[in-house]
Amino acid sequence: MSLSENKKHGNTSKSRKHFFIRLSRDYELYLFLLPAILYYIIFAYGPMYGVQIAFKDFNGSQGIWGSSWVGLKHFKNFFQSYYFWPLIRNTLTVSIYTLVAGFPVPIILALMLNEVKNEKFKSLVQTVTYAPHFISIVVLVGIITIVMSPNYGIVNLGLQALGFEKHNFMTDPKAFRHIYVLSGIWQSTGWNSIIYIAALSSVDPAIHESAVIDGASRLQRIWHINVKSIVPTMVILLILNAGSIMNVGFEKVFLMQNDLNSTTSDVISTYIYRRGMVKADYSFSTAVGLFNNVVNFILLMLVNTVSRKLGETSLF
């Protein structure tokens, strides 16, 4: 064994010894981590063994391990299918639209609430904007359907009062994305603003006092102090959103979807449900889901790397 190998072996043994020493010394603290570790092993990593059916022709009688391997057959079938590009286009359009339109709104709301000095009014606004977050998706889609009803919906009644013709927005493919994104902004803006409000509360008032003495206006203080203080939070949330850009919420799309708007509402998650649960094509749907997650992982790593190089803020 060479000198370098001996040195490496010695360092490894020393690190392992220190690890067990720390483990035995602080074992009470590590016990607190045990439930979380078990949770992830049982419910997150354990079921991942089923991912292998994406590379097999799954047969229920033979089980996951007994089914025959087929390599990348299901991935190729998905890439060559008629639905591939429409699904990618619909999924990316809805996700990017949601990100671009929805990401700045909680920031603006948090900045506005931070400037409100009347605590009662501030609490009222916060309560009103937080409340939609607790509405279930089923109820939310029911509200949307009622509001958009061509017969008695408030939107169509308003259009009729202004002299326009009534329109069935829920069956219009062009209206689907707008309804999906705008209703999502209404439901999540208040809740998503909480983290920015918490970040703004950590700004030292002395900085604002110094800026006032130097003659800074309110808008200048908001831009140069408040916005600057929440930039790291914004970057972290943007990275997280980029890592789930291919994940469009299944429940809401599925409930809003119908045959007439399916050209724009059919996304990867609803396609997986249709092929996997309705047609029992488990291997194919698993392959599509795996492809979706791999793309999300690549996007997360890419955006995280770019963010770290540009602004030194990143997840890891």
N, C-alpha and C positions, 0 to 999 in steps of 0.2 A: 504493500500500500504506500503511495507517495506521500510526501509531506503535506501537500495541499488537501489530499483526501483525508489524512489523519486530522488536519485542522478542522475541516468541514464536519467530520464525524464528531469531533469534540464539541464543536459549537452546537450541533444538533442535540447531543446528549445533555448539554448544559441548559439549552432552551426547554427541553422536555422536563428536566428536573425542576427548573424554575416554575414551569406551568403547573406541575403537580403540587409544588410547595404553595403557590398562590391559591390553587383550588382547595387544598386542605385547610388553608388559613381562613379563607373567605367563603367556605361552603354554605353558610347561612344565606349569604347574598345570592349565590348561584341557585339556591333552591327556589328563590322567587322567580327566576327565569324559567324554571322547569315547566310550569304549565304552558307558557307561550311556546317553548320549544316543542313540547308534545303536541300542541295544537297544530303547529305548522307541519310536523312530521306526519300526523295522522290525516289531516284534512287538506294540506296543500301539496306536500311532496309524495305522500303515499299513493294517492290516486293517479299520479303522473305515470305510473307503470302502464296505465291503460292507453297512453298516447301511442304505444307501439301498434295499435290496430290501424293507425293511419298508413302503415307500411304492410298491412296484411289484408286479406279478404276475410273479414270477421265472420265466423260461423258460430252461432250460439251453442250448438251441440258440442263443438270442439273447444269452446272457451277462448280466452285471449291468448294463452300460451300455445294452445294446440292449433290455432288457425294458421293457414299457409302464408308465407311471406310473398309479397308481390312487388317489393321495392317501391319505386316512385310512381307506380301506375295511377293512383288516385290523384296525385298532384298534377300529373300530365293531363289527365282527363279534365280536371278543373281549369287548367290554363288554356286548354284547347276548346272548352265548352263555349256555347253561345252566350252564356250568362256572365262570363268572366269580366269583360270590360264594362258592361253596364253596372255590375255590382261594385266594381272598384270605383267607377265614376260616381255612383250614387253615394257610396260610403264616404269617399273623400270630400265630396261636395258638402254633404250634411255636416261632417266633422269640422272641416275648415271654416265653413259658414258659422257654425256654433262657436268656434274658437275666436274668430275675428270679431264677431258681433257681441259675443258674451263675455269675453275676457276683460275688456276695459270697463264695463258697466259697474261691477262691484268696486273697482278702484275709485271710480268717480263718486259713487255713493259714499264710500268710506271717507274720501277727502271732504265731501260736502258735510257729512255728519260730524266730522272732526271740527268743523268751523262753527257748528251750531252751539250757542251758549245757553239756550233755553233747554234745561234738562228734561222738562216734561214733554216738550215738543219732540226732542231728540228720542226719548223713549217711545213715544207714540209712533214715530216714523220707523224706528227699528222693529217694533212689534208688528206693524203692518207689513213691512217688507220681509220679515222672517217667516210670518205665518204660512205663506204658500209652500214653503219647504216641507211642511208636515202633511201636506195633502198627498194622498197616494196617487200613483200614476193612473190607476183606473178611474178614480174620481176626477182627476185633472182632465183626462181625455173626455169624460162625460161632460164636464163644464165646457170644454172647447166645442164639443158637438152641439151643445145647446146654444152657445153664443153664436156659432157659425150657421145655425139652422137656416135654410132658405125660407122657411115659413114664419117662424117667430123669433129667430135669433136677433139680438140687439144690433149686430153688425149690419145685417140685411135691412132691418127696420130703419137704421140710420141712413143707409144708402138710398132706400126708397124715399125717405123724407127729403133727401137732397136731389131727388129726381133721377137717380140711377136705377137700373134694373137689378132685381135680386139675382144672387149667384150662389150656387152650391159649392162653396170653397173646399169642402171635405172630399169632393170627388174630382177636384181640379189638380192635375199633376204639377202645374206651375205654382200652385198655392201651398202645396204640401210642405216644402222646405221652409217657407216663411212662417207658416203656422207652427211647425215643429220648433224652430229656433226661437221665435219670439215668445212662445209659451214657456220654453225652457228658461229664457232670460227672466221672465216674470216670476217663475217659481224659485230660481236659485240665486238671484242677485243678492237678496238680503242675507242669506246664509253664507254665501261666499265672501261677503264683505267683512264678516266677523274677523277673519285672520288679518285683514288690512287695518281694521280699527284697532286690533290688539297691537299691531306693529307701530301704528301712529301714536298710541298711548305711551310708548316707551321713549318718545322723543323728549329730550330734556327741555323744559320751558325756558331755561336760561339762554338757550340758543336763539329762541324766538325773541326774547327780550333784547339780546345783543343786536339782532338784526333790526329790530324796531329803532334802537338807538342810532344805528348806522343809516337809518332812513329807508329801509326796505319796505315796500308796499305789501299788502296782504297776498296778492297774487305772486309776488316774488318770493315771499316766505313759503307759500304752498309749493311752488315749483322747486326751489333750491334747498328747502329743508324737508318738507313732508314727503314729497315725491321721491327725493333722493334716499330718504330713510327706509322706504318700502321697496326700493328697487331689488335688493336681494330676495325678498319674499316673492316679488313678481316673477323673478327669473326662475326660482325653484318651482313655483306653480306652473309656469309656462313649460318647463322641462317635463313635469309630470303629465300635463295635458298632451304634450307632443308624444309621450309614450303610450297614450291610449287613443291616438287619433283614428285608429281603424276600428275602435270599439264604439259603435253607435248603440245607444240604449235599446235593447231588444223590445222590452215591454211596451214602451210608448209608440215605437214605430209599428209594432205588430197590431196594437189596438187602433192606431190611426189608419192602418193600411186597408185598402179595398181594391177590387179589380180595376177600378177606373184610374186610381192614382199610382198603381204599382210600377209604372215606368220610372217614377222618381223615388218611390218609397221602398223599393226592394233593395235591401242592403245585405251585407254578408251575414249578419246575425240572423236575419229572418230566413235567408237561404239555408243556413246551417240547420235551423229548426225544421224547415220544410223537408230537407233531404234526410236529416237524421231521425227526427221524431215521427214525422208523418209517413215517410216512405221507408223508414227503418234501414236506411243506407248508412250504417254507423261508421264504416271505414272511410267512406268518402267525406262525410261531414266532419269527422275528426281531422282528416287531412286539410280541409278548408280552414278549420279552426286553428290548427297548428300553423299553417301559413300566415294567418291573420296575426297570431301572437308573435311569430318571428319578425314580421314587418314592424310591429309595434316595438319590439325589443331593439331592432336596428335603429329605428327613429329615435328612441330614448337615448341610446348610446351616442348617436351622431349629434343630437342637439346638446347633450350634456358635455361632449367634448368641445364643441364649438363655443358653448357658454364659458367653459373653464379657460379656454385660450383667450377669449375676448374680454371677459369681465372678471375672471378669477372666482366666479360663483358657480358651484355645481353640486350635484347630489353626492358624488364620490370621486 
